[in-house]
Amino acid sequence: MCGIFGYIGKNAVEMCLQGLKLLEYRGYDSSGIAYIKDSSLYIQKSIGPLNNLEKKALQAKGDIPIIGHTRWATHGAANLENAHPHTDITQSLAIVHNGIIENYTELREKFQFNQLASETDTEIIACLISYFYEKDLLQAVIKTLKLLKGSYALAIIHKDYPDQIIATCNQSPLAIGYSENQAFVASDVHAFSGINLHSVILKNYEVAVIKKGKALFFNQSLQSIEKKAEKIFIDHHSISKQGFQHFMMKEIHEQPITFQNAIANRFSLEAGQIFFHELQDLKPLLKNINHVVIVGCGSSWHAGLMGAQLIEKKAHILTTCEIASEFRYKDPLLSKKSLVFAISQSGETADTIAAVKIAKEKGATVVGICNKENSSLEREAEKTVFLHAGPEISVCSTKAFLSQLAVLSLLANYLGSINNSLSKEYISEYLHELVQIPLKIQQVLSDKDQLEKLASKYSHYDQMLFIGRNLMAAASLEAALKLKEISYINAQAYPAGELKHGPIALLDETLPVIGLCLNSLTLEKTVSNLMEAKARNAPVICFTYEGSKDIPSVFQDTIYLPPTIDDLAPFTVCTATQLFAYFVAKKRNCNIDKPRNLAKSVTVE
């Protein structure tokens, strides 16, 4: 992985580089392009940011096929030899690839491919296509695909076919776009930004032959497939920084609006009712489920941890939250009365998709919680609840995470309402608090100067520890993840009560402890844990709500946030810790939107 872009039309190199720039948010360590001109294959690669490739890229004119790639290293180091595109030994074809071929070693040995130029699994695909090629590229591609095990999205060009790109995928997203005089292929439809196109999303094992202005589709038996194209236009404005220095800060500031979008048309304040129209058909099942499982990775898992607590509390249903990459190996106890919520911002997270397939095999009903339509998660899940957060460009998730949490909070109360665990009066009170959250998030944003000062004071530390109880324990995990992702500080998180069961051995003046004290039920206990840290000479920072009178003055710093009920406090404190992480990373001169080693859409297991 990580980004694929292909184009047939005029100004091919320029268009391809522009498309790759729109995929930069996914994270990468090298990039490259390949194109056909005058029956010859040309390759250009570079390490580091795309502007390095842009400086070196050869200029080509005419309606030529070109493919490009931004690589996030899986097999082999980040160097020119391993950068995409890859070619066969004869330099007749070029290929770009997202995903992982699990049996590449076996294939290399079976076909005796001993003269390889890279350490990648991708080069094996190019060699196989060349091995099977007998003047019919499509036939050679089909024969190759039948041998591959693993995940892939592929774009292929061959010097004998100077008017086309072949594209195919399995468990890795790929979109085709075309208009009258041009054609595109990309791993993300948002790479088509600013262009009116007809667009098609490839399904697993489908193959597209792309030519200028059209695309033909086949299955792996070489039978023609009819696919309905949708007219799309994605405004460039939606993926611009709009005056902010970084996408992350822009997306943090969008959260009052994206929160509203996440809950819009899903409740009636006047009637005190919650409704998810997309789940209406499942209502008989939802009344009788006896087990809820939430699966996700990274920030999605943290949102799921909070969602699980809320569902158990509100709906009185046994609820667990699982890391998706571990779930598939557990032989989970699921039945037809089990409901699985699968959370993925992109809808393409490989570990989450694998967990969904296991859940379906066990008979559970799967509901996706996702920010993107036409994703793999939407295709696999029985129903999908969309976040409506808009494109999130920064690798570090902010607005998508908060939207996930908003949807899960509403779902918890929805389940509680349909199984009569919650009264109509309770739902009404909850909704009146819920609609105040955008204003409280905005207040945190308006007071961000205090967080910038705090970040300046503590940015020189190389380690930090976050603690909290109840929902604040999961909020601590998310706060630590944000800080480590973009500032490279070794930030860890523990439930506050666990501090004395081991981590307290680490405490001294070099390890600031940050307590999230926005849960009134556990406030006194958490403050006691912070006093334990203070007694070991650790600098103590406390995040709490305005009006709290239970915070000792001996703490080094206290940040006050707008008060709300315990169940909604994560929205304000997570916004505050996002800002804190941002300002720390900025002070440390880190690459905030594209942190090292990270990818936005993790399409490999």
C-alpha positions as CSV (number, residue, x, y, z in Angstrom):
1,M,0.0,0.0,0.0
2,C,-0.7,3.0,0.1
3,G,-2.0,5.1,-2.8
4,I,-2.7,4.2,-6.5
5,F,-3.5,6.7,-9.3
6,G,-3.7,6.0,-13.0
7,Y,-4.7,8.2,-15.9
8,I,-5.2,8.2,-19.7
9,G,-5.4,11.6,-21.3
10,K,-3.5,14.8,-22.0
11,N,-0.9,16.2,-19.7
12,A,-0.5,12.7,-18.2
13,V,2.4,13.3,-15.9
14,E,0.9,16.5,-14.5
15,M,-2.5,14.8,-13.9
16,C,-0.9,11.8,-12.3
17,L,1.2,13.9,-9.9
18,Q,-1.9,15.9,-9.0
19,G,-3.8,12.7,-8.3
20,L,-1.0,11.4,-6.1
21,K,-1.0,14.6,-4.1
22,L,-4.6,14.1,-3.3
23,L,-3.6,10.7,-1.8
24,E,-0.7,12.0,0.3
25,Y,-2.9,12.0,3.4
26,R,-2.8,8.2,3.4
27,G,0.9,8.2,4.4
28,Y,3.9,7.0,2.3
29,D,7.6,6.8,2.2
30,S,8.3,6.7,-1.5
31,S,6.6,7.4,-4.8
32,G,6.9,6.7,-8.5
33,I,5.2,6.8,-11.9
34,A,5.3,4.6,-15.1
35,Y,4.0,5.4,-18.5
36,I,4.0,4.2,-22.1
37,K,5.3,6.4,-24.9
38,D,6.4,5.5,-28.4
39,S,6.1,1.8,-27.6
40,S,8.6,2.2,-24.7
41,L,8.1,2.0,-20.9
42,Y,9.4,4.9,-18.8
43,I,9.8,4.7,-15.0
44,Q,10.6,7.4,-12.5
45,K,10.9,6.9,-8.7
46,S,11.8,8.9,-5.7
47,I,12.2,8.6,-1.9
48,G,10.4,10.9,0.5
49,P,7.8,13.6,-0.3
50,L,6.1,13.8,-3.6
51,N,7.9,17.1,-4.5
52,N,11.1,15.0,-4.8
53,L,9.4,13.0,-7.6
54,E,7.9,16.1,-9.1
55,K,11.4,17.6,-9.5
56,K,12.6,14.5,-11.3
57,A,9.5,13.4,-13.3
58,L,10.0,13.2,-17.0
59,Q,7.5,15.2,-19.1
60,A,5.4,13.4,-21.6
61,K,2.7,14.8,-24.0
62,G,-0.2,13.1,-25.6
63,D,-2.9,10.7,-24.6
64,I,-0.7,8.2,-22.8
65,P,-1.5,5.7,-20.1
66,I,0.3,6.4,-16.8
67,I,0.2,4.8,-13.4
68,G,1.5,6.2,-10.1
69,H,1.9,5.1,-6.5
70,T,2.8,6.4,-3.1
71,R,4.2,3.5,-1.1
72,W,4.0,2.7,2.6
73,A,6.6,0.0,3.2
74,T,5.5,-3.5,4.0
75,H,8.0,-5.8,2.2
76,G,11.4,-4.3,2.0
77,A,12.9,-1.0,3.1
78,A,11.9,2.4,1.9
79,N,14.4,2.7,-1.0
80,L,14.3,3.2,-4.8
81,E,14.6,-0.5,-5.5
82,N,11.4,-1.3,-3.5
83,A,9.5,1.8,-4.6
84,H,6.6,1.3,-7.0
85,P,6.0,0.9,-10.0
86,H,7.6,-2.5,-10.5
87,T,8.4,-4.1,-13.8
88,D,8.9,-7.6,-15.2
89,I,12.5,-8.7,-16.2
90,T,12.0,-7.6,-19.8
91,Q,10.8,-4.1,-18.9
92,S,7.7,-4.7,-20.9
93,L,5.1,-3.9,-18.3
94,A,4.7,-1.9,-15.1
95,I,2.5,-2.5,-12.1
96,V,1.5,-0.7,-8.9
97,H,0.0,-2.5,-6.0
98,N,-1.8,-1.9,-2.7
99,G,-2.1,-4.9,-0.3
100,I,0.0,-7.9,0.6
101,I,0.5,-11.2,-1.4
102,E,0.8,-13.8,1.3
103,N,2.2,-16.6,-1.0
104,Y,4.8,-14.6,-2.8
105,T,7.7,-16.6,-1.5
106,E,6.0,-19.8,-2.6
107,L,5.4,-18.3,-6.1
108,R,8.9,-17.1,-6.4
109,E,10.3,-20.5,-5.7
110,K,7.8,-22.4,-7.9
111,F,8.4,-20.2,-11.0
112,Q,12.1,-19.8,-10.2
113,F,12.1,-16.0,-10.3
114,N,15.7,-15.5,-9.1
115,Q,16.7,-12.3,-10.9
116,L,14.5,-9.9,-8.9
117,A,15.3,-6.2,-8.5
118,S,13.5,-5.7,-5.2
119,E,12.5,-7.2,-1.9
120,T,8.8,-6.7,-2.6
121,D,5.9,-9.1,-3.1
122,T,4.7,-6.8,-5.9
123,E,7.5,-7.7,-8.3
124,I,6.3,-11.3,-8.3
125,I,3.0,-10.2,-9.8
126,A,4.7,-8.4,-12.6
127,C,6.9,-11.4,-13.3
128,L,3.9,-13.8,-13.3
129,I,2.0,-11.6,-15.8
130,S,5.0,-11.6,-18.0
131,Y,5.4,-15.3,-17.7
132,F,1.8,-15.9,-18.8
133,Y,1.8,-13.2,-21.5
134,E,1.2,-14.5,-25.0
135,K,0.1,-11.3,-26.8
136,D,-3.1,-11.1,-24.6
137,L,-2.5,-9.0,-21.5
138,L,-6.0,-9.5,-20.1
139,Q,-5.6,-13.3,-20.3
140,A,-2.2,-13.1,-18.6
141,V,-3.6,-11.0,-15.8
142,I,-6.5,-13.4,-15.2
143,K,-4.1,-16.4,-15.0
144,T,-1.9,-14.5,-12.5
145,L,-4.8,-13.5,-10.3
146,K,-5.9,-17.1,-9.9
147,L,-2.5,-17.8,-8.2
148,L,-2.5,-15.0,-5.7
149,K,-3.3,-15.3,-2.1
150,G,-3.8,-12.2,0.0
151,S,-5.1,-8.7,-0.7
152,Y,-4.4,-6.5,-3.7
153,A,-5.5,-3.5,-5.8
154,L,-3.5,-3.4,-9.0
155,A,-3.1,-1.1,-12.0
156,I,-1.1,-2.4,-14.9
157,I,0.3,-1.0,-18.2
158,H,2.1,-2.8,-21.0
159,K,4.1,-1.3,-23.9
160,D,2.1,-3.5,-26.4
161,Y,-1.1,-1.8,-25.2
162,P,-0.4,2.0,-25.3
163,D,-4.1,2.9,-25.0
164,Q,-5.1,1.2,-21.8
165,I,-4.7,0.4,-18.1
166,I,-5.9,-2.9,-16.6
167,A,-7.1,-2.6,-13.0
168,T,-8.3,-5.2,-10.5
169,C,-8.8,-5.7,-6.8
170,N,-9.4,-8.1,-3.9
171,Q,-10.0,-6.8,-0.4
172,S,-8.4,-3.5,-1.2
173,P,-10.3,-0.6,-2.7
174,L,-10.1,0.6,-6.3
175,A,-12.3,3.1,-8.1
176,I,-12.6,3.8,-11.9
177,G,-13.6,7.2,-13.3
178,Y,-14.0,8.3,-16.9
179,S,-15.4,11.1,-19.0
180,E,-15.5,11.7,-22.7
181,N,-11.7,12.4,-23.2
182,Q,-10.0,10.8,-20.2
183,A,-10.1,7.9,-17.8
184,F,-8.8,7.4,-14.2
185,V,-8.2,4.7,-11.7
186,A,-7.5,5.4,-8.0
187,S,-7.4,3.8,-4.6
188,D,-9.7,6.5,-3.3
189,V,-12.5,8.2,-5.1
190,H,-11.4,11.5,-3.5
191,A,-8.4,11.5,-5.8
192,F,-10.9,12.5,-8.6
193,S,-11.6,15.8,-6.8
194,G,-12.6,18.7,-9.0
195,I,-13.5,16.6,-12.1
196,N,-16.9,15.6,-13.4
197,L,-16.8,11.9,-13.9
198,H,-18.7,8.7,-14.2
199,S,-17.4,6.5,-11.4
200,V,-17.5,2.7,-10.7
201,I,-16.2,0.9,-7.6
202,L,-14.6,-2.5,-8.4
203,K,-15.8,-5.5,-6.4
204,N,-13.5,-8.3,-5.4
205,Y,-12.0,-10.3,-8.3
206,E,-13.4,-7.9,-10.9
207,V,-11.1,-6.7,-13.7
208,A,-11.4,-3.5,-15.6
209,V,-9.9,-2.6,-19.0
210,I,-9.7,1.1,-18.9
211,K,-9.4,3.2,-22.1
212,K,-9.9,6.9,-22.8
213,G,-13.5,7.7,-22.1
214,K,-14.7,4.2,-21.1
215,A,-14.1,1.0,-19.2
216,L,-15.0,-2.6,-19.8
217,F,-15.5,-5.0,-16.9
218,F,-14.9,-8.7,-16.6
219,N,-15.0,-11.5,-14.0
220,Q,-12.1,-14.0,-13.5
221,S,-13.8,-16.3,-16.1
222,L,-13.4,-13.5,-18.6
223,Q,-17.1,-13.0,-18.8
224,S,-18.2,-9.5,-19.5
225,I,-19.9,-7.7,-16.6
226,E,-22.4,-4.8,-16.7
227,K,-21.6,-2.2,-14.0
228,K,-23.7,0.9,-13.4
229,A,-21.6,4.1,-13.2
230,E,-22.5,6.9,-10.9
231,K,-22.0,10.6,-11.8
232,I,-19.7,12.2,-9.2
233,F,-18.1,15.5,-8.5
234,I,-16.0,16.2,-5.4
235,D,-15.3,19.8,-4.7
236,H,-11.7,20.7,-4.2
237,H,-12.8,23.0,-1.4
238,S,-13.7,20.0,0.8
239,I,-10.0,18.9,0.9
240,S,-8.3,22.3,1.2
241,K,-6.8,23.6,4.4
242,Q,-9.1,26.7,4.2
243,G,-6.5,29.0,5.8
244,F,-5.3,26.6,8.6
245,Q,-1.6,25.6,8.7
246,H,-2.5,21.9,8.9
247,F,-5.4,19.7,8.0
248,M,-5.5,18.4,11.5
249,M,-6.2,21.8,13.0
250,K,-8.8,22.5,10.3
251,E,-10.5,19.1,11.1
252,I,-10.5,19.8,14.8
253,H,-12.3,23.1,14.2
254,E,-14.9,21.3,12.0
255,Q,-16.0,19.2,14.9
256,P,-18.9,21.3,16.1
257,I,-20.4,20.9,12.6
258,T,-19.4,17.3,12.0
259,F,-20.9,16.4,15.4
260,Q,-24.2,17.9,14.3
261,N,-23.9,16.0,11.0
262,A,-23.4,12.7,12.8
263,I,-26.6,13.0,14.9
264,A,-28.7,14.9,12.3
265,N,-32.1,13.4,11.4
266,R,-31.6,10.7,14.0
267,F,-33.7,12.1,16.8
268,S,-36.6,14.4,17.6
269,L,-36.0,16.8,20.5
270,E,-39.7,17.6,20.8
271,A,-40.9,14.0,20.9
272,G,-37.9,12.8,22.9
273,Q,-37.3,10.0,20.5
274,I,-34.3,8.5,18.7
275,F,-34.5,6.7,15.4
276,F,-31.9,5.3,12.9
277,H,-33.8,4.9,9.6
278,E,-31.0,2.7,8.2
279,L,-31.7,0.2,11.1
280,Q,-35.5,0.1,10.8
281,D,-35.5,-3.3,9.2
282,L,-33.4,-4.7,12.1
283,K,-35.7,-3.4,14.8
284,P,-37.3,-6.9,15.6
285,L,-33.7,-8.3,16.0
286,L,-32.6,-5.3,18.1
287,K,-35.4,-6.0,20.6
288,N,-34.1,-9.5,21.2
289,I,-30.3,-9.4,21.0
290,N,-28.5,-10.6,24.1
291,H,-24.9,-9.8,23.1
292,V,-23.3,-6.8,21.5
293,V,-19.7,-6.8,20.2
294,I,-17.9,-3.7,18.9
295,V,-14.8,-4.2,16.8
296,G,-12.3,-1.6,15.6
297,C,-8.7,-0.5,15.4
298,G,-6.8,2.5,16.8
299,S,-9.1,5.4,17.5
300,S,-12.1,3.4,16.3
301,W,-11.3,0.9,19.0
302,H,-11.2,3.7,21.6
303,A,-14.5,5.0,20.4
304,G,-15.8,1.4,20.7
305,L,-14.6,1.1,24.3
306,M,-16.7,4.1,25.3
307,G,-19.6,2.8,23.2
308,A,-19.5,-0.6,24.9
309,Q,-19.7,1.1,28.4
310,L,-22.6,3.2,27.2
311,I,-24.6,0.4,25.7
312,E,-24.3,-1.8,28.8
313,K,-25.3,1.1,30.9
314,K,-28.2,2.3,28.8
315,A,-29.5,-0.9,27.2
316,H,-28.6,-3.4,29.8
317,I,-27.1,-5.7,27.2
318,L,-23.8,-7.6,27.6
319,T,-21.4,-5.6,25.5
320,T,-17.7,-6.1,24.7
321,C,-15.3,-4.2,22.6
322,E,-12.5,-6.1,20.7
323,I,-9.4,-5.0,18.8
324,A,-10.3,-6.2,15.3
325,S,-6.8,-7.7,14.7
326,E,-7.2,-10.0,17.7
327,F,-10.9,-10.8,17.3
328,R,-10.5,-13.2,14.4
329,Y,-8.2,-15.5,16.3
330,K,-10.4,-15.8,19.4
331,D,-13.1,-18.2,18.1
332,P,-15.6,-15.7,19.4
333,L,-18.9,-16.8,21.0
334,L,-21.5,-15.4,18.7
335,S,-25.0,-16.4,17.7
336,K,-28.0,-15.2,15.7
337,K,-28.8,-13.1,18.8
338,S,-25.5,-11.3,18.6
339,L,-25.1,-7.8,17.1
340,V,-21.7,-6.7,15.9
341,F,-20.8,-3.0,15.4
342,A,-17.8,-2.7,13.1
343,I,-16.2,0.7,13.2
344,S,-13.8,2.0,10.4
345,Q,-13.4,5.6,9.3
346,S,-12.4,4.5,5.8
347,G,-14.4,1.3,5.6
348,E,-11.3,-0.4,4.3
349,T,-9.4,-1.3,7.4
350,A,-8.2,-4.8,6.6
351,D,-8.3,-6.1,10.2
352,T,-11.8,-4.9,10.7
353,I,-13.1,-6.4,7.4
354,A,-11.5,-9.7,8.5
355,A,-13.3,-9.5,11.8
356,V,-16.6,-8.8,10.1
357,K,-16.3,-11.9,7.9
358,I,-15.7,-14.0,11.1
359,A,-18.8,-12.5,12.7
360,K,-20.9,-13.3,9.7
361,E,-19.7,-16.9,9.6
362,K,-20.8,-17.2,13.3
363,G,-24.3,-16.0,12.4
364,A,-24.1,-12.5,14.0
365,T,-25.7,-9.5,12.4
366,V,-23.1,-6.9,11.4
367,V,-23.8,-3.1,11.4
368,G,-21.0,-0.9,10.0
369,I,-20.2,2.5,11.4
370,C,-18.3,4.3,8.6
371,N,-17.4,7.6,7.1
372,K,-17.3,6.5,3.4
373,E,-19.9,5.2,1.1
374,N,-19.1,2.4,-1.4
375,S,-16.5,1.0,0.9
376,S,-15.7,-2.7,1.6
377,L,-17.3,-2.4,5.0
378,E,-20.6,-1.2,3.5
379,R,-20.6,-4.1,1.1
380,E,-19.9,-6.7,3.9
381,A,-22.2,-5.3,6.6
382,E,-25.9,-6.0,6.6
383,K,-26.5,-2.3,7.4
384,T,-24.2,0.7,7.6
385,V,-24.6,3.9,9.7
386,F,-22.6,6.7,8.1
387,L,-20.8,9.4,10.0
388,H,-21.2,12.2,7.4
389,A,-18.0,13.8,8.7
390,G,-16.7,14.6,5.2
391,P,-13.1,13.9,4.0
392,E,-10.6,13.6,6.8
393,I,-7.1,14.3,5.4
394,S,-4.8,14.3,8.4
395,V,-3.5,10.8,9.2
396,C,-4.3,11.5,12.8
397,S,-8.1,11.0,13.2
398,T,-10.0,13.8,15.0
399,K,-13.4,14.6,13.6
400,A,-14.1,11.1,12.4
401,F,-13.3,9.7,15.9
402,L,-15.6,12.3,17.5
403,S,-18.3,11.5,15.0
404,Q,-18.0,7.7,15.7
405,L,-18.4,8.5,19.4
406,A,-21.5,10.7,18.7
407,V,-23.1,7.9,16.7
408,L,-22.3,5.3,19.4
409,S,-23.7,7.5,22.2
410,L,-26.9,7.9,20.2
411,L,-27.0,4.2,19.4
412,A,-26.6,3.3,23.1
413,N,-29.7,5.4,24.0
414,Y,-31.5,4.1,20.9
415,L,-31.1,0.5,22.0
416,G,-32.1,1.4,25.5
417,S,-35.3,3.0,24.2
418,I,-36.4,0.1,22.1
419,N,-35.9,-2.5,24.8
420,N,-37.5,-0.2,27.4
421,S,-34.4,0.1,29.6
422,L,-34.7,3.9,29.4
423,S,-37.7,6.0,30.0
424,K,-39.0,8.6,27.6
425,E,-38.2,11.3,30.2
426,Y,-34.6,10.1,30.4
427,I,-34.2,10.1,26.6
428,S,-35.5,13.6,26.5
429,E,-33.1,14.9,29.2
430,Y,-30.2,13.2,27.4
431,L,-31.1,14.7,24.0
432,H,-31.3,18.2,25.6
433,E,-27.7,17.7,26.8
434,L,-26.6,16.2,23.5
435,V,-27.6,19.2,21.4
436,Q,-25.5,21.5,23.7
437,I,-22.3,19.6,22.9
438,P,-21.4,21.5,19.7
439,L,-21.5,24.8,21.7
440,K,-19.3,23.2,24.3
441,I,-16.8,21.9,21.7
442,Q,-16.7,25.4,20.2
443,Q,-15.9,26.8,23.7
444,V,-13.0,24.5,24.0
445,L,-11.8,25.7,20.6
446,S,-12.2,29.3,21.6
447,D,-10.1,28.7,24.7
448,K,-7.3,26.9,22.8
449,D,-4.7,29.4,23.9
450,Q,-4.5,27.8,27.4
451,L,-3.7,24.5,25.7
452,E,-1.0,26.0,23.5
453,K,0.7,27.4,26.6
454,L,0.4,24.1,28.3
455,A,1.9,22.4,25.3
456,S,4.8,24.8,25.2
457,K,5.6,24.1,28.9
458,Y,5.6,20.3,28.5
459,S,6.8,19.7,24.9
460,H,10.3,19.0,25.9
461,Y,9.3,15.8,27.8
462,D,9.9,12.5,25.9
463,Q,7.3,10.6,27.9
464,M,3.9,11.2,29.4
465,L,1.2,9.1,31.2
466,F,-2.5,9.7,30.9
467,I,-4.9,8.3,33.5
468,G,-8.7,8.3,33.9
469,R,-11.6,6.2,35.2
470,N,-14.8,5.0,33.6
471,L,-15.2,6.7,30.2
472,M,-12.2,8.8,31.0
473,A,-10.0,5.6,30.9
474,A,-10.8,5.1,27.2
475,A,-10.5,8.9,26.6
476,S,-7.0,8.6,28.1
477,L,-6.1,5.9,25.6
478,E,-7.2,8.2,22.8
479,A,-5.3,11.2,24.2
480,A,-2.1,9.1,24.5
481,L,-2.5,7.8,20.9
482,K,-2.9,11.3,19.5
483,L,0.2,12.5,21.3
484,K,2.4,9.6,20.3
485,E,1.1,9.6,16.7
486,I,2.1,13.2,15.8
487,S,4.7,14.2,18.4
488,Y,6.6,10.9,18.7
489,I,6.4,11.2,22.5
490,N,6.2,7.9,24.3
491,A,2.7,8.6,25.7
492,Q,0.9,5.8,27.5
493,A,-2.4,5.5,29.2
494,Y,-3.8,3.5,32.1
495,P,-7.1,3.3,34.0
496,A,-6.3,5.5,37.0
497,G,-6.9,2.7,39.5
498,E,-4.2,0.6,37.8
499,L,-1.5,3.2,38.5
500,K,-0.6,1.5,41.9
501,H,-0.5,-1.9,40.3
502,G,2.8,-1.5,38.4
503,P,3.1,1.8,36.4
504,I,3.8,3.8,39.6
505,A,7.3,2.3,39.5
506,L,8.0,4.6,36.5
507,L,7.1,7.8,38.2
508,D,9.6,10.6,38.9
509,E,10.2,14.2,37.8
510,T,10.8,13.1,34.2
511,L,7.3,11.6,33.6
512,P,4.3,14.1,33.6
513,V,1.0,12.4,34.6
514,I,-2.1,13.8,33.0
515,G,-5.4,13.1,34.7
516,L,-8.7,13.3,32.9
517,C,-11.1,14.2,35.8
518,L,-14.4,14.8,34.0
519,N,-16.3,11.9,35.5
520,S,-18.2,13.1,38.6
521,L,-18.8,9.5,39.8
522,T,-15.1,8.8,40.0
523,L,-13.6,12.3,40.5
524,E,-12.4,11.9,44.1
525,K,-10.8,8.5,43.3
526,T,-9.0,9.9,40.3
527,V,-7.7,12.9,42.2
528,S,-6.4,10.5,44.9
529,N,-4.5,8.7,42.1
530,L,-3.0,12.0,40.9
531,M,-1.9,12.8,44.5
532,E,-0.1,9.4,44.5
533,A,1.8,10.6,41.3
534,K,2.5,14.0,42.9
535,A,4.0,12.2,46.0
536,R,6.5,10.5,43.6
537,N,7.6,13.9,42.2
538,A,5.8,13.5,38.9
539,P,4.5,16.7,37.3
540,V,0.7,16.5,37.4
541,I,-1.7,18.0,34.9
542,C,-5.4,17.8,35.5
543,F,-8.2,18.3,33.0
544,T,-11.5,18.9,34.8
545,Y,-14.8,20.7,34.4
546,E,-15.4,24.4,35.2
547,G,-16.8,24.8,38.7
548,S,-15.0,21.8,40.1
549,K,-13.9,22.5,43.7
550,D,-12.2,19.2,44.4
551,I,-8.9,19.8,42.5
552,P,-5.9,20.4,44.8
553,S,-3.9,23.5,44.2
554,V,-0.6,21.5,44.4
555,F,-1.0,20.2,40.9
556,Q,1.3,21.9,38.4
557,D,-1.5,22.8,35.9
558,T,-5.2,22.5,35.7
559,I,-7.3,22.9,32.5
560,Y,-11.0,23.7,33.0
561,L,-13.5,22.6,30.4
562,P,-17.2,23.3,29.9
563,P,-19.3,21.1,32.2
564,T,-21.7,18.4,30.9
565,I,-23.1,15.1,32.1
566,D,-20.6,12.3,32.6
567,D,-21.8,10.3,29.5
568,L,-21.0,13.3,27.2
569,A,-17.8,14.5,28.8
570,P,-15.5,12.6,26.3
571,F,-16.5,15.1,23.6
572,T,-15.0,18.1,25.3
573,V,-11.9,16.4,26.9
574,C,-11.1,14.6,23.6
575,T,-11.2,17.9,21.7
576,A,-8.9,19.4,24.3
577,T,-6.4,16.6,24.2
578,Q,-6.4,16.7,20.4
579,L,-5.4,20.4,20.6
580,F,-2.8,19.6,23.2
581,A,-1.2,16.9,21.0
582,Y,-1.3,19.3,18.0
583,F,0.5,22.1,19.8
584,V,3.1,19.8,21.3
585,A,3.8,18.4,17.9
586,K,4.0,21.8,16.4
587,K,6.4,23.0,19.1
588,R,8.6,19.9,18.3
589,N,8.5,20.7,14.6
590,C,6.9,17.4,13.6
591,N,5.1,16.5,10.4
592,I,1.7,16.8,11.9
593,D,-0.6,15.8,9.0
594,K,1.7,13.0,7.7
595,P,3.5,11.4,10.7
596,R,6.3,9.0,10.0
597,N,5.5,5.3,9.5
598,L,1.7,5.9,9.6
599,A,-0.9,5.4,6.9
600,K,-4.5,6.8,6.9
601,S,-6.2,3.8,5.4
602,V,-4.6,0.6,6.7
603,T,-5.5,-1.9,4.1
604,V,-3.0,-4.7,5.1
605,E,-3.3,-7.0,8.1
